[in-house]
C-alpha cells in the first residue's frame, strides 16, 4: 500500500485539495498498477514559522522580500 506524503503551505480551499488528492491517487494507481483504494495520500500543512530554507525561516524570508 503506497503512502504519499505531501508537506506544504496551508491550502484553505478544500475543493482544491480534493482535486489534488484525486489526481495524485490516479497517477500513483497507474504507476504502481494497483487500485486507487490501495493508495494513501497524506497532506501536511505547515506554517511558515515552522519551515526553514537555507538557514532562514520562510516567515522571515517573506517579511524581508515584501516591499
mmCIF file of the N, C-alpha and C atoms, coordinates in Angstrom:
data_MODEL
# 
_entry.id   MODEL 
# 
loop_
_atom_site.group_PDB 
_atom_site.id 
_atom_site.type_symbol 
_atom_site.label_atom_id 
_atom_site.label_alt_id 
_atom_site.label_comp_id 
_atom_site.label_asym_id 
_atom_site.label_entity_id 
_atom_site.label_seq_id 
_atom_site.pdbx_PDB_ins_code 
_atom_site.Cartn_x 
_atom_site.Cartn_y 
_atom_site.Cartn_z 
_atom_site.occupancy 
_atom_site.B_iso_or_equiv 
_atom_site.pdbx_formal_charge 
_atom_site.auth_seq_id 
_atom_site.auth_comp_id 
_atom_site.auth_asym_id 
_atom_site.auth_atom_id 
_atom_site.pdbx_PDB_model_num 
ATOM 1   N N  . UNK A 1 1  ? 0.848   -1.177 0.000   1.00 0.00 ? 1  UNK A N  1 
ATOM 2   C CA . UNK A 1 1  ? 0.000   0.000  0.000   1.00 0.00 ? 1  UNK A CA 1 
ATOM 3   C C  . UNK A 1 1  ? 0.895   1.243  0.000   1.00 0.00 ? 1  UNK A C  1 
ATOM 4   N N  . UNK A 1 2  ? 1.017   1.942  -1.132  1.00 0.00 ? 2  UNK A N  1 
ATOM 5   C CA . UNK A 1 2  ? 1.823   3.161  -1.183  1.00 0.00 ? 2  UNK A CA 1 
ATOM 6   C C  . UNK A 1 2  ? 1.212   4.270  -0.330  1.00 0.00 ? 2  UNK A C  1 
ATOM 7   N N  . UNK A 1 3  ? 2.072   4.971  0.370   1.00 0.00 ? 3  UNK A N  1 
ATOM 8   C CA . UNK A 1 3  ? 1.668   6.149  1.137   1.00 0.00 ? 3  UNK A CA 1 
ATOM 9   C C  . UNK A 1 3  ? 2.424   7.332  0.551   1.00 0.00 ? 3  UNK A C  1 
ATOM 10  N N  . UNK A 1 4  ? 1.684   8.327  0.106   1.00 0.00 ? 4  UNK A N  1 
ATOM 11  C CA . UNK A 1 4  ? 2.274   9.523  -0.490  1.00 0.00 ? 4  UNK A CA 1 
ATOM 12  C C  . UNK A 1 4  ? 2.026   10.675 0.467   1.00 0.00 ? 4  UNK A C  1 
ATOM 13  N N  . UNK A 1 5  ? 3.109   11.274 0.908   1.00 0.00 ? 5  UNK A N  1 
ATOM 14  C CA . UNK A 1 5  ? 3.015   12.382 1.870   1.00 0.00 ? 5  UNK A CA 1 
ATOM 15  C C  . UNK A 1 5  ? 3.460   13.663 1.176   1.00 0.00 ? 5  UNK A C  1 
ATOM 16  N N  . UNK A 1 6  ? 2.639   14.689 1.300   1.00 0.00 ? 6  UNK A N  1 
ATOM 17  C CA . UNK A 1 6  ? 2.943   15.984 0.700   1.00 0.00 ? 6  UNK A CA 1 
ATOM 18  C C  . UNK A 1 6  ? 2.978   17.020 1.813   1.00 0.00 ? 6  UNK A C  1 
ATOM 19  N N  . UNK A 1 7  ? 4.155   17.608 2.033   1.00 0.00 ? 7  UNK A N  1 
ATOM 20  C CA . UNK A 1 7  ? 4.317   18.679 3.005   1.00 0.00 ? 7  UNK A CA 1 
ATOM 21  C C  . UNK A 1 7  ? 4.305   19.999 2.247   1.00 0.00 ? 7  UNK A C  1 
ATOM 22  N N  . UNK A 1 8  ? 3.537   20.956 2.724   1.00 0.00 ? 8  UNK A N  1 
ATOM 23  C CA . UNK A 1 8  ? 3.485   22.235 2.041   1.00 0.00 ? 8  UNK A CA 1 
ATOM 24  C C  . UNK A 1 8  ? 2.728   23.269 2.838   1.00 0.00 ? 8  UNK A C  1 
ATOM 25  N N  . UNK A 1 9  ? 2.531   24.435 2.242   1.00 0.00 ? 9  UNK A N  1 
ATOM 26  C CA . UNK A 1 9  ? 1.817   25.502 2.932   1.00 0.00 ? 9  UNK A CA 1 
ATOM 27  C C  . UNK A 1 9  ? 0.333   25.178 3.048   1.00 0.00 ? 9  UNK A C  1 
ATOM 28  N N  . UNK A 1 10 ? -0.340  25.901 3.925   1.00 0.00 ? 10 UNK A N  1 
ATOM 29  C CA . UNK A 1 10 ? -1.773  25.713 4.135   1.00 0.00 ? 10 UNK A CA 1 
ATOM 30  C C  . UNK A 1 10 ? -2.531  26.051 2.856   1.00 0.00 ? 10 UNK A C  1 
ATOM 31  N N  . UNK A 1 11 ? -3.482  25.194 2.530   1.00 0.00 ? 11 UNK A N  1 
ATOM 32  C CA . UNK A 1 11 ? -4.369  25.410 1.384   1.00 0.00 ? 11 UNK A CA 1 
ATOM 33  C C  . UNK A 1 11 ? -5.793  25.456 1.933   1.00 0.00 ? 11 UNK A C  1 
ATOM 34  N N  . UNK A 1 12 ? -6.378  26.634 2.050   1.00 0.00 ? 12 UNK A N  1 
ATOM 35  C CA . UNK A 1 12 ? -7.702  26.734 2.665   1.00 0.00 ? 12 UNK A CA 1 
ATOM 36  C C  . UNK A 1 12 ? -8.846  26.203 1.798   1.00 0.00 ? 12 UNK A C  1 
ATOM 37  N N  . UNK A 1 13 ? -8.636  26.081 0.508   1.00 0.00 ? 13 UNK A N  1 
ATOM 38  C CA . UNK A 1 13 ? -9.686  25.642 -0.411  1.00 0.00 ? 13 UNK A CA 1 
ATOM 39  C C  . UNK A 1 13 ? -9.763  24.119 -0.424  1.00 0.00 ? 13 UNK A C  1 
ATOM 40  N N  . UNK A 1 14 ? -10.781 23.567 0.217   1.00 0.00 ? 14 UNK A N  1 
ATOM 41  C CA . UNK A 1 14 ? -10.925 22.112 0.323   1.00 0.00 ? 14 UNK A CA 1 
ATOM 42  C C  . UNK A 1 14 ? -11.159 21.478 -1.041  1.00 0.00 ? 14 UNK A C  1 
ATOM 43  N N  . UNK A 1 15 ? -11.838 22.173 -1.935  1.00 0.00 ? 15 UNK A N  1 
ATOM 44  C CA . UNK A 1 15 ? -12.080 21.616 -3.263  1.00 0.00 ? 15 UNK A CA 1 
ATOM 45  C C  . UNK A 1 15 ? -10.765 21.411 -4.010  1.00 0.00 ? 15 UNK A C  1 
ATOM 46  N N  . UNK A 1 16 ? -9.825  22.338 -3.867  1.00 0.00 ? 16 UNK A N  1 
ATOM 47  C CA . UNK A 1 16 ? -8.508  22.174 -4.497  1.00 0.00 ? 16 UNK A CA 1 
ATOM 48  C C  . UNK A 1 16 ? -7.795  20.955 -3.926  1.00 0.00 ? 16 UNK A C  1 
ATOM 49  N N  . UNK A 1 17 ? -7.951  20.723 -2.628  1.00 0.00 ? 17 UNK A N  1 
ATOM 50  C CA . UNK A 1 17 ? -7.349  19.544 -2.013  1.00 0.00 ? 17 UNK A CA 1 
ATOM 51  C C  . UNK A 1 17 ? -7.972  18.266 -2.571  1.00 0.00 ? 17 UNK A C  1 
ATOM 52  N N  . UNK A 1 18 ? -9.293  18.268 -2.749  1.00 0.00 ? 18 UNK A N  1 
ATOM 53  C CA . UNK A 1 18 ? -9.973  17.091 -3.306  1.00 0.00 ? 18 UNK A CA 1 
ATOM 54  C C  . UNK A 1 18 ? -9.432  16.754 -4.691  1.00 0.00 ? 18 UNK A C  1 
ATOM 55  N N  . UNK A 1 19 ? -9.309  17.777 -5.523  1.00 0.00 ? 19 UNK A N  1 
ATOM 56  C CA . UNK A 1 19 ? -8.812  17.573 -6.883  1.00 0.00 ? 19 UNK A CA 1 
ATOM 57  C C  . UNK A 1 19 ? -7.371  17.066 -6.846  1.00 0.00 ? 19 UNK A C  1 
ATOM 58  N N  . UNK A 1 20 ? -6.542  17.681 -6.005  1.00 0.00 ? 20 UNK A N  1 
ATOM 59  C CA . UNK A 1 20 ? -5.139  17.288 -5.895  1.00 0.00 ? 20 UNK A CA 1 
ATOM 60  C C  . UNK A 1 20 ? -5.006  15.826 -5.466  1.00 0.00 ? 20 UNK A C  1 
ATOM 61  N N  . UNK A 1 21 ? -5.727  15.452 -4.414  1.00 0.00 ? 21 UNK A N  1 
ATOM 62  C CA . UNK A 1 21 ? -5.663  14.074 -3.902  1.00 0.00 ? 21 UNK A CA 1 
ATOM 63  C C  . UNK A 1 21 ? -6.130  13.089 -4.968  1.00 0.00 ? 21 UNK A C  1 
ATOM 64  N N  . UNK A 1 22 ? -7.180  13.425 -5.702  1.00 0.00 ? 22 UNK A N  1 
ATOM 65  C CA . UNK A 1 22 ? -7.681  12.544 -6.762  1.00 0.00 ? 22 UNK A CA 1 
ATOM 66  C C  . UNK A 1 22 ? -6.638  12.380 -7.860  1.00 0.00 ? 22 UNK A C  1 
ATOM 67  N N  . UNK A 1 23 ? -6.025  13.490 -8.285  1.00 0.00 ? 23 UNK A N  1 
ATOM 68  C CA . UNK A 1 23 ? -5.040  13.420 -9.364  1.00 0.00 ? 23 UNK A CA 1 
ATOM 69  C C  . UNK A 1 23 ? -3.782  12.653 -8.946  1.00 0.00 ? 23 UNK A C  1 
ATOM 70  N N  . UNK A 1 24 ? -3.326  12.880 -7.723  1.00 0.00 ? 24 UNK A N  1 
ATOM 71  C CA . UNK A 1 24 ? -2.148  12.163 -7.229  1.00 0.00 ? 24 UNK A CA 1 
ATOM 72  C C  . UNK A 1 24 ? -2.470  10.672 -7.098  1.00 0.00 ? 24 UNK A C  1 
ATOM 73  N N  . UNK A 1 25 ? -3.637  10.371 -6.590  1.00 0.00 ? 25 UNK A N  1 
ATOM 74  C CA . UNK A 1 25 ? -4.056  8.977  -6.447  1.00 0.00 ? 25 UNK A CA 1 
ATOM 75  C C  . UNK A 1 25 ? -4.128  8.286  -7.802  1.00 0.00 ? 25 UNK A C  1 
ATOM 76  N N  . UNK A 1 26 ? -4.728  8.953  -8.777  1.00 0.00 ? 26 UNK A N  1 
ATOM 77  C CA . UNK A 1 26 ? -4.837  8.367  -10.120 1.00 0.00 ? 26 UNK A CA 1 
ATOM 78  C C  . UNK A 1 26 ? -3.460  8.115  -10.727 1.00 0.00 ? 26 UNK A C  1 
ATOM 79  N N  . UNK A 1 27 ? -2.550  9.078  -10.564 1.00 0.00 ? 27 UNK A N  1 
ATOM 80  C CA . UNK A 1 27 ? -1.193  8.917  -11.105 1.00 0.00 ? 27 UNK A CA 1 
ATOM 81  C C  . UNK A 1 27 ? -0.463  7.755  -10.425 1.00 0.00 ? 27 UNK A C  1 
ATOM 82  N N  . UNK A 1 28 ? -0.590  7.668  -9.110  1.00 0.00 ? 28 UNK A N  1 
ATOM 83  C CA . UNK A 1 28 ? 0.075   6.587  -8.372  1.00 0.00 ? 28 UNK A CA 1 
ATOM 84  C C  . UNK A 1 28 ? -0.534  5.236  -8.735  1.00 0.00 ? 28 UNK A C  1 
ATOM 85  N N  . UNK A 1 29 ? -1.831  5.203  -8.896  1.00 0.00 ? 29 UNK A N  1 
ATOM 86  C CA . UNK A 1 29 ? -2.511  3.970  -9.272  1.00 0.00 ? 29 UNK A CA 1 
ATOM 87  C C  . UNK A 1 29 ? -1.995  3.463  -10.618 1.00 0.00 ? 29 UNK A C  1 
ATOM 88  N N  . UNK A 1 30 ? -1.840  4.374  -11.569 1.00 0.00 ? 30 UNK A N  1 
ATOM 89  C CA . UNK A 1 30 ? -1.313  3.999  -12.885 1.00 0.00 ? 30 UNK A CA 1 
ATOM 90  C C  . UNK A 1 30 ? 0.149   3.559  -12.796 1.00 0.00 ? 30 UNK A C  1 
ATOM 91  N N  . UNK A 1 31 ? 0.934   4.284  -12.022 1.00 0.00 ? 31 UNK A N  1 
ATOM 92  C CA . UNK A 1 31 ? 2.356   3.965  -11.880 1.00 0.00 ? 31 UNK A CA 1 
ATOM 93  C C  . UNK A 1 31 ? 2.572   2.594  -11.252 1.00 0.00 ? 31 UNK A C  1 
ATOM 94  N N  . UNK A 1 32 ? 1.874   2.335  -10.148 1.00 0.00 ? 32 UNK A N  1 
ATOM 95  C CA . UNK A 1 32 ? 2.080   1.095  -9.413  1.00 0.00 ? 32 UNK A CA 1 
ATOM 96  C C  . UNK A 1 32 ? 1.219   -0.064 -9.924  1.00 0.00 ? 32 UNK A C  1 
ATOM 97  N N  . UNK A 1 33 ? 0.255   0.247  -10.801 1.00 0.00 ? 33 UNK A N  1 
ATOM 98  C CA . UNK A 1 33 ? -0.612  -0.802 -11.331 1.00 0.00 ? 33 UNK A CA 1 
ATOM 99  C C  . UNK A 1 33 ? -1.494  -1.426 -10.275 1.00 0.00 ? 33 UNK A C  1 
ATOM 100 N N  . UNK A 1 34 ? -2.022  -0.587 -9.397  1.00 0.00 ? 34 UNK A N  1 
ATOM 101 C CA . UNK A 1 34 ? -2.905  -1.097 -8.349  1.00 0.00 ? 34 UNK A CA 1 
ATOM 102 C C  . UNK A 1 34 ? -4.127  -0.208 -8.212  1.00 0.00 ? 34 UNK A C  1 
ATOM 103 N N  . UNK A 1 35 ? -5.177  -0.716 -7.589  1.00 0.00 ? 35 UNK A N  1 
ATOM 104 C CA . UNK A 1 35 ? -6.405  0.065  -7.450  1.00 0.00 ? 35 UNK A CA 1 
ATOM 105 C C  . UNK A 1 35 ? -6.193  1.324  -6.597  1.00 0.00 ? 35 UNK A C  1 
ATOM 106 N N  . UNK A 1 36 ? -6.954  2.360  -6.919  1.00 0.00 ? 36 UNK A N  1 
ATOM 107 C CA . UNK A 1 36 ? -6.874  3.619  -6.172  1.00 0.00 ? 36 UNK A CA 1 
ATOM 108 C C  . UNK A 1 36 ? -7.172  3.404  -4.684  1.00 0.00 ? 36 UNK A C  1 
ATOM 109 N N  . UNK A 1 37 ? -7.968  2.411  -4.373  1.00 0.00 ? 37 UNK A N  1 
ATOM 110 C CA . UNK A 1 37 ? -8.318  2.132  -2.972  1.00 0.00 ? 37 UNK A CA 1 
ATOM 111 C C  . UNK A 1 37 ? -7.103  1.752  -2.131  1.00 0.00 ? 37 UNK A C  1 
ATOM 112 N N  . UNK A 1 38 ? -6.004  1.380  -2.790  1.00 0.00 ? 38 UNK A N  1 
ATOM 113 C CA . UNK A 1 38 ? -4.788  0.998  -2.066  1.00 0.00 ? 38 UNK A CA 1 
ATOM 114 C C  . UNK A 1 38 ? -3.816  2.153  -1.870  1.00 0.00 ? 38 UNK A C  1 
ATOM 115 N N  . UNK A 1 39 ? -4.132  3.318  -2.410  1.00 0.00 ? 39 UNK A N  1 
ATOM 116 C CA . UNK A 1 39 ? -3.226  4.469  -2.353  1.00 0.00 ? 39 UNK A CA 1 
ATOM 117 C C  . UNK A 1 39 ? -3.662  5.398  -1.219  1.00 0.00 ? 39 UNK A C  1 
ATOM 118 N N  . UNK A 1 40 ? -2.706  5.773  -0.375  1.00 0.00 ? 40 UNK A N  1 
ATOM 119 C CA . UNK A 1 40 ? -2.968  6.705  0.720   1.00 0.00 ? 40 UNK A CA 1 
ATOM 120 C C  . UNK A 1 40 ? -2.216  7.998  0.430   1.00 0.00 ? 40 UNK A C  1 
ATOM 121 N N  . UNK A 1 41 ? -2.924  9.125  0.512   1.00 0.00 ? 41 UNK A N  1 
ATOM 122 C CA . UNK A 1 41 ? -2.304  10.435 0.321   1.00 0.00 ? 41 UNK A CA 1 
ATOM 123 C C  . UNK A 1 41 ? -2.495  11.230 1.609   1.00 0.00 ? 41 UNK A C  1 
ATOM 124 N N  . UNK A 1 42 ? -1.381  11.684 2.166   1.00 0.00 ? 42 UNK A N  1 
ATOM 125 C CA . UNK A 1 42 ? -1.420  12.492 3.389   1.00 0.00 ? 42 UNK A CA 1 
ATOM 126 C C  . UNK A 1 42 ? -0.963  13.912 3.064   1.00 0.00 ? 42 UNK A C  1 
ATOM 127 N N  . UNK A 1 43 ? -1.780  14.894 3.409   1.00 0.00 ? 43 UNK A N  1 
ATOM 128 C CA . UNK A 1 43 ? -1.404  16.293 3.236   1.00 0.00 ? 43 UNK A CA 1 
ATOM 129 C C  . UNK A 1 43 ? -1.053  16.864 4.601   1.00 0.00 ? 43 UNK A C  1 
ATOM 130 N N  . UNK A 1 44 ? 0.146   17.393 4.708   1.00 0.00 ? 44 UNK A N  1 
ATOM 131 C CA . UNK A 1 44 ? 0.568   18.024 5.964   1.00 0.00 ? 44 UNK A CA 1 
ATOM 132 C C  . UNK A 1 44 ? 0.806   19.501 5.678   1.00 0.00 ? 44 UNK A C  1 
ATOM 133 N N  . UNK A 1 45 ? -0.031  20.318 6.257   1.00 0.00 ? 45 UNK A N  1 
ATOM 134 C CA . UNK A 1 45 ? 0.085   21.759 6.062   1.00 0.00 ? 45 UNK A CA 1 
ATOM 135 C C  . UNK A 1 45 ? 0.960   22.335 7.175   1.00 0.00 ? 45 UNK A C  1 
ATOM 136 N N  . UNK A 1 46 ? 1.988   23.016 6.746   1.00 0.00 ? 46 UNK A N  1 
ATOM 137 C CA . UNK A 1 46 ? 2.978   23.526 7.686   1.00 0.00 ? 46 UNK A CA 1 
ATOM 138 C C  . UNK A 1 46 ? 3.003   25.045 7.647   1.00 0.00 ? 46 UNK A C  1 
ATOM 139 N N  . UNK A 1 47 ? 2.982   25.661 8.809   1.00 0.00 ? 47 UNK A N  1 
ATOM 140 C CA . UNK A 1 47 ? 3.022   27.119 8.909   1.00 0.00 ? 47 UNK A CA 1 
ATOM 141 C C  . UNK A 1 47 ? 4.410   27.634 8.553   1.00 0.00 ? 47 UNK A C  1 
ATOM 142 N N  . UNK A 1 48 ? 4.509   28.830 7.958   1.00 0.00 ? 48 UNK A N  1 
ATOM 143 C CA . UNK A 1 48 ? 5.798   29.380 7.541   1.00 0.00 ? 48 UNK A CA 1 
ATOM 144 C C  . UNK A 1 48 ? 6.794   29.572 8.695   1.00 0.00 ? 48 UNK A C  1 
ATOM 145 N N  . UNK A 1 49 ? 6.294   29.706 9.910   1.00 0.00 ? 49 UNK A N  1 
ATOM 146 C CA . UNK A 1 49 ? 7.213   29.867 11.047  1.00 0.00 ? 49 UNK A CA 1 
ATOM 147 C C  . UNK A 1 49 ? 7.817   28.536 11.487  1.00 0.00 ? 49 UNK A C  1 
ATOM 148 N N  . UNK A 1 50 ? 7.375   27.446 10.859  1.00 0.00 ? 50 UNK A N  1 
ATOM 149 C CA . UNK A 1 50 ? 7.882   26.123 11.209  1.00 0.00 ? 50 UNK A CA 1 
ATOM 150 C C  . UNK A 1 50 ? 8.737   25.492 10.118  1.00 0.00 ? 50 UNK A C  1 
ATOM 151 N N  . UNK A 1 51 ? 9.113   26.282 9.101   1.00 0.00 ? 51 UNK A N  1 
ATOM 152 C CA . UNK A 1 51 ? 9.904   25.746 7.999   1.00 0.00 ? 51 UNK A CA 1 
ATOM 153 C C  . UNK A 1 51 ? 11.078  26.679 7.731   1.00 0.00 ? 51 UNK A C  1 
ATOM 154 N N  . UNK A 1 52 ? 12.253  26.107 7.650   1.00 0.00 ? 52 UNK A N  1 
ATOM 155 C CA . UNK A 1 52 ? 13.445  26.878 7.315   1.00 0.00 ? 52 UNK A CA 1 
ATOM 156 C C  . UNK A 1 52 ? 14.017  26.427 5.986   1.00 0.00 ? 52 UNK A C  1 
ATOM 157 N N  . UNK A 1 53 ? 14.460  27.391 5.193   1.00 0.00 ? 53 UNK A N  1 
ATOM 158 C CA . UNK A 1 53 ? 15.110  27.110 3.913   1.00 0.00 ? 53 UNK A CA 1 
ATOM 159 C C  . UNK A 1 53 ? 16.384  27.939 3.868   1.00 0.00 ? 53 UNK A C  1 
ATOM 160 N N  . UNK A 1 54 ? 17.497  27.284 3.641   1.00 0.00 ? 54 UNK A N  1 
ATOM 161 C CA . UNK A 1 54 ? 18.762  27.999 3.571   1.00 0.00 ? 54 UNK A CA 1 
ATOM 162 C C  . UNK A 1 54 ? 19.133  28.674 4.879   1.00 0.00 ? 54 UNK A C  1 
ATOM 163 N N  . UNK A 1 55 ? 18.734  28.074 5.984   1.00 0.00 ? 55 UNK A N  1 
ATOM 164 C CA . UNK A 1 55 ? 19.073  28.621 7.297   1.00 0.00 ? 55 UNK A CA 1 
ATOM 165 C C  . UNK A 1 55 ? 18.186  29.768 7.748   1.00 0.00 ? 55 UNK A C  1 
ATOM 166 N N  . UNK A 1 56 ? 17.085  29.982 7.037   1.00 0.00 ? 56 UNK A N  1 
ATOM 167 C CA . UNK A 1 56 ? 16.196  31.100 7.357   1.00 0.00 ? 56 UNK A CA 1 
ATOM 168 C C  . UNK A 1 56 ? 14.756  30.606 7.365   1.00 0.00 ? 56 UNK A C  1 
ATOM 169 N N  . UNK A 1 57 ? 13.968  31.054 8.352   1.00 0.00 ? 57 UNK A N  1 
ATOM 170 C CA . UNK A 1 57 ? 12.559  30.700 8.370   1.00 0.00 ? 57 UNK A CA 1 
ATOM 171 C C  . UNK A 1 57 ? 11.856  31.323 7.167   1.00 0.00 ? 57 UNK A C  1 
ATOM 172 N N  . UNK A 1 58 ? 10.922  30.587 6.599   1.00 0.00 ? 58 UNK A N  1 
ATOM 173 C CA . UNK A 1 58 ? 10.156  31.129 5.479   1.00 0.00 ? 58 UNK A CA 1 
ATOM 174 C C  . UNK A 1 58 ? 9.427   32.397 5.904   1.00 0.00 ? 58 UNK A C  1 
ATOM 175 N N  . UNK A 1 59 ? 8.946   32.426 7.129   1.00 0.00 ? 59 UNK A N  1 
ATOM 176 C CA . UNK A 1 59 ? 8.271   33.611 7.660   1.00 0.00 ? 59 UNK A CA 1 
ATOM 177 C C  . UNK A 1 59 ? 9.171   34.836 7.546   1.00 0.00 ? 59 UNK A C  1 
ATOM 178 N N  . UNK A 1 60 ? 10.433  34.701 7.953   1.00 0.00 ? 60 UNK A N  1 
ATOM 179 C CA . UNK A 1 60 ? 11.375  35.818 7.893   1.00 0.00 ? 60 UNK A CA 1 
ATOM 180 C C  . UNK A 1 60 ? 11.719  36.178 6.451   1.00 0.00 ? 60 UNK A C  1 
ATOM 181 N N  . UNK A 1 61 ? 11.839  35.184 5.613   1.00 0.00 ? 61 UNK A N  1 
ATOM 182 C CA . UNK A 1 61 ? 12.145  35.428 4.205   1.00 0.00 ? 61 UNK A CA 1 
ATOM 183 C C  . UNK A 1 61 ? 11.036  36.248 3.542   1.00 0.00 ? 61 UNK A C  1 
ATOM 184 N N  . UNK A 1 62 ? 9.788   35.878 3.834   1.00 0.00 ? 62 UNK A N  1 
ATOM 185 C CA . UNK A 1 62 ? 8.653   36.609 3.256   1.00 0.00 ? 62 UNK A CA 1 
ATOM 186 C C  . UNK A 1 62 ? 8.647   38.062 3.732   1.00 0.00 ? 62 UNK A C  1 
ATOM 187 N N  . UNK A 1 63 ? 8.909   38.266 5.013   1.00 0.00 ? 63 UNK A N  1 
ATOM 188 C CA . UNK A 1 63 ? 8.945   39.639 5.547   1.00 0.00 ? 63 UNK A CA 1 
ATOM 189 C C  . UNK A 1 63 ? 10.029  40.446 4.850   1.00 0.00 ? 63 UNK A C  1 
ATOM 190 N N  . UNK A 1 64 ? 11.173  39.838 4.646   1.00 0.00 ? 64 UNK A N  1 
ATOM 191 C CA . UNK A 1 64 ? 12.310  40.539 4.021   1.00 0.00 ? 64 UNK A CA 1 
ATOM 192 C C  . UNK A 1 64 ? 12.017  40.858 2.567   1.00 0.00 ? 64 UNK A C  1 
ATOM 193 N N  . UNK A 1 65 ? 11.293  39.989 1.879   1.00 0.00 ? 65 UNK A N  1 
ATOM 194 C CA . UNK A 1 65 ? 11.047  40.184 0.458   1.00 0.00 ? 65 UNK A CA 1 
ATOM 195 C C  . UNK A 1 65 ? 9.888   41.128 0.172   1.00 0.00 ? 65 UNK A C  1 
ATOM 196 N N  . UNK A 1 66 ? 9.085   41.450 1.179   1.00 0.00 ? 66 UNK A N  1 
ATOM 197 C CA . UNK A 1 66 ? 7.984   42.389 0.979   1.00 0.00 ? 66 UNK A CA 1 
ATOM 198 C C  . UNK A 1 66 ? 8.511   43.807 0.825   1.00 0.00 ? 66 UNK A C  1 
ATOM 199 N N  . UNK A 1 67 ? 7.895   44.571 -0.106  1.00 0.00 ? 67 UNK A N  1 
ATOM 200 C CA . UNK A 1 67 ? 8.364   45.960 -0.303  1.00 0.00 ? 67 UNK A CA 1 
ATOM 201 C C  . UNK A 1 67 ? 8.029   46.866 0.859   1.00 0.00 ? 67 UNK A C  1 
# 
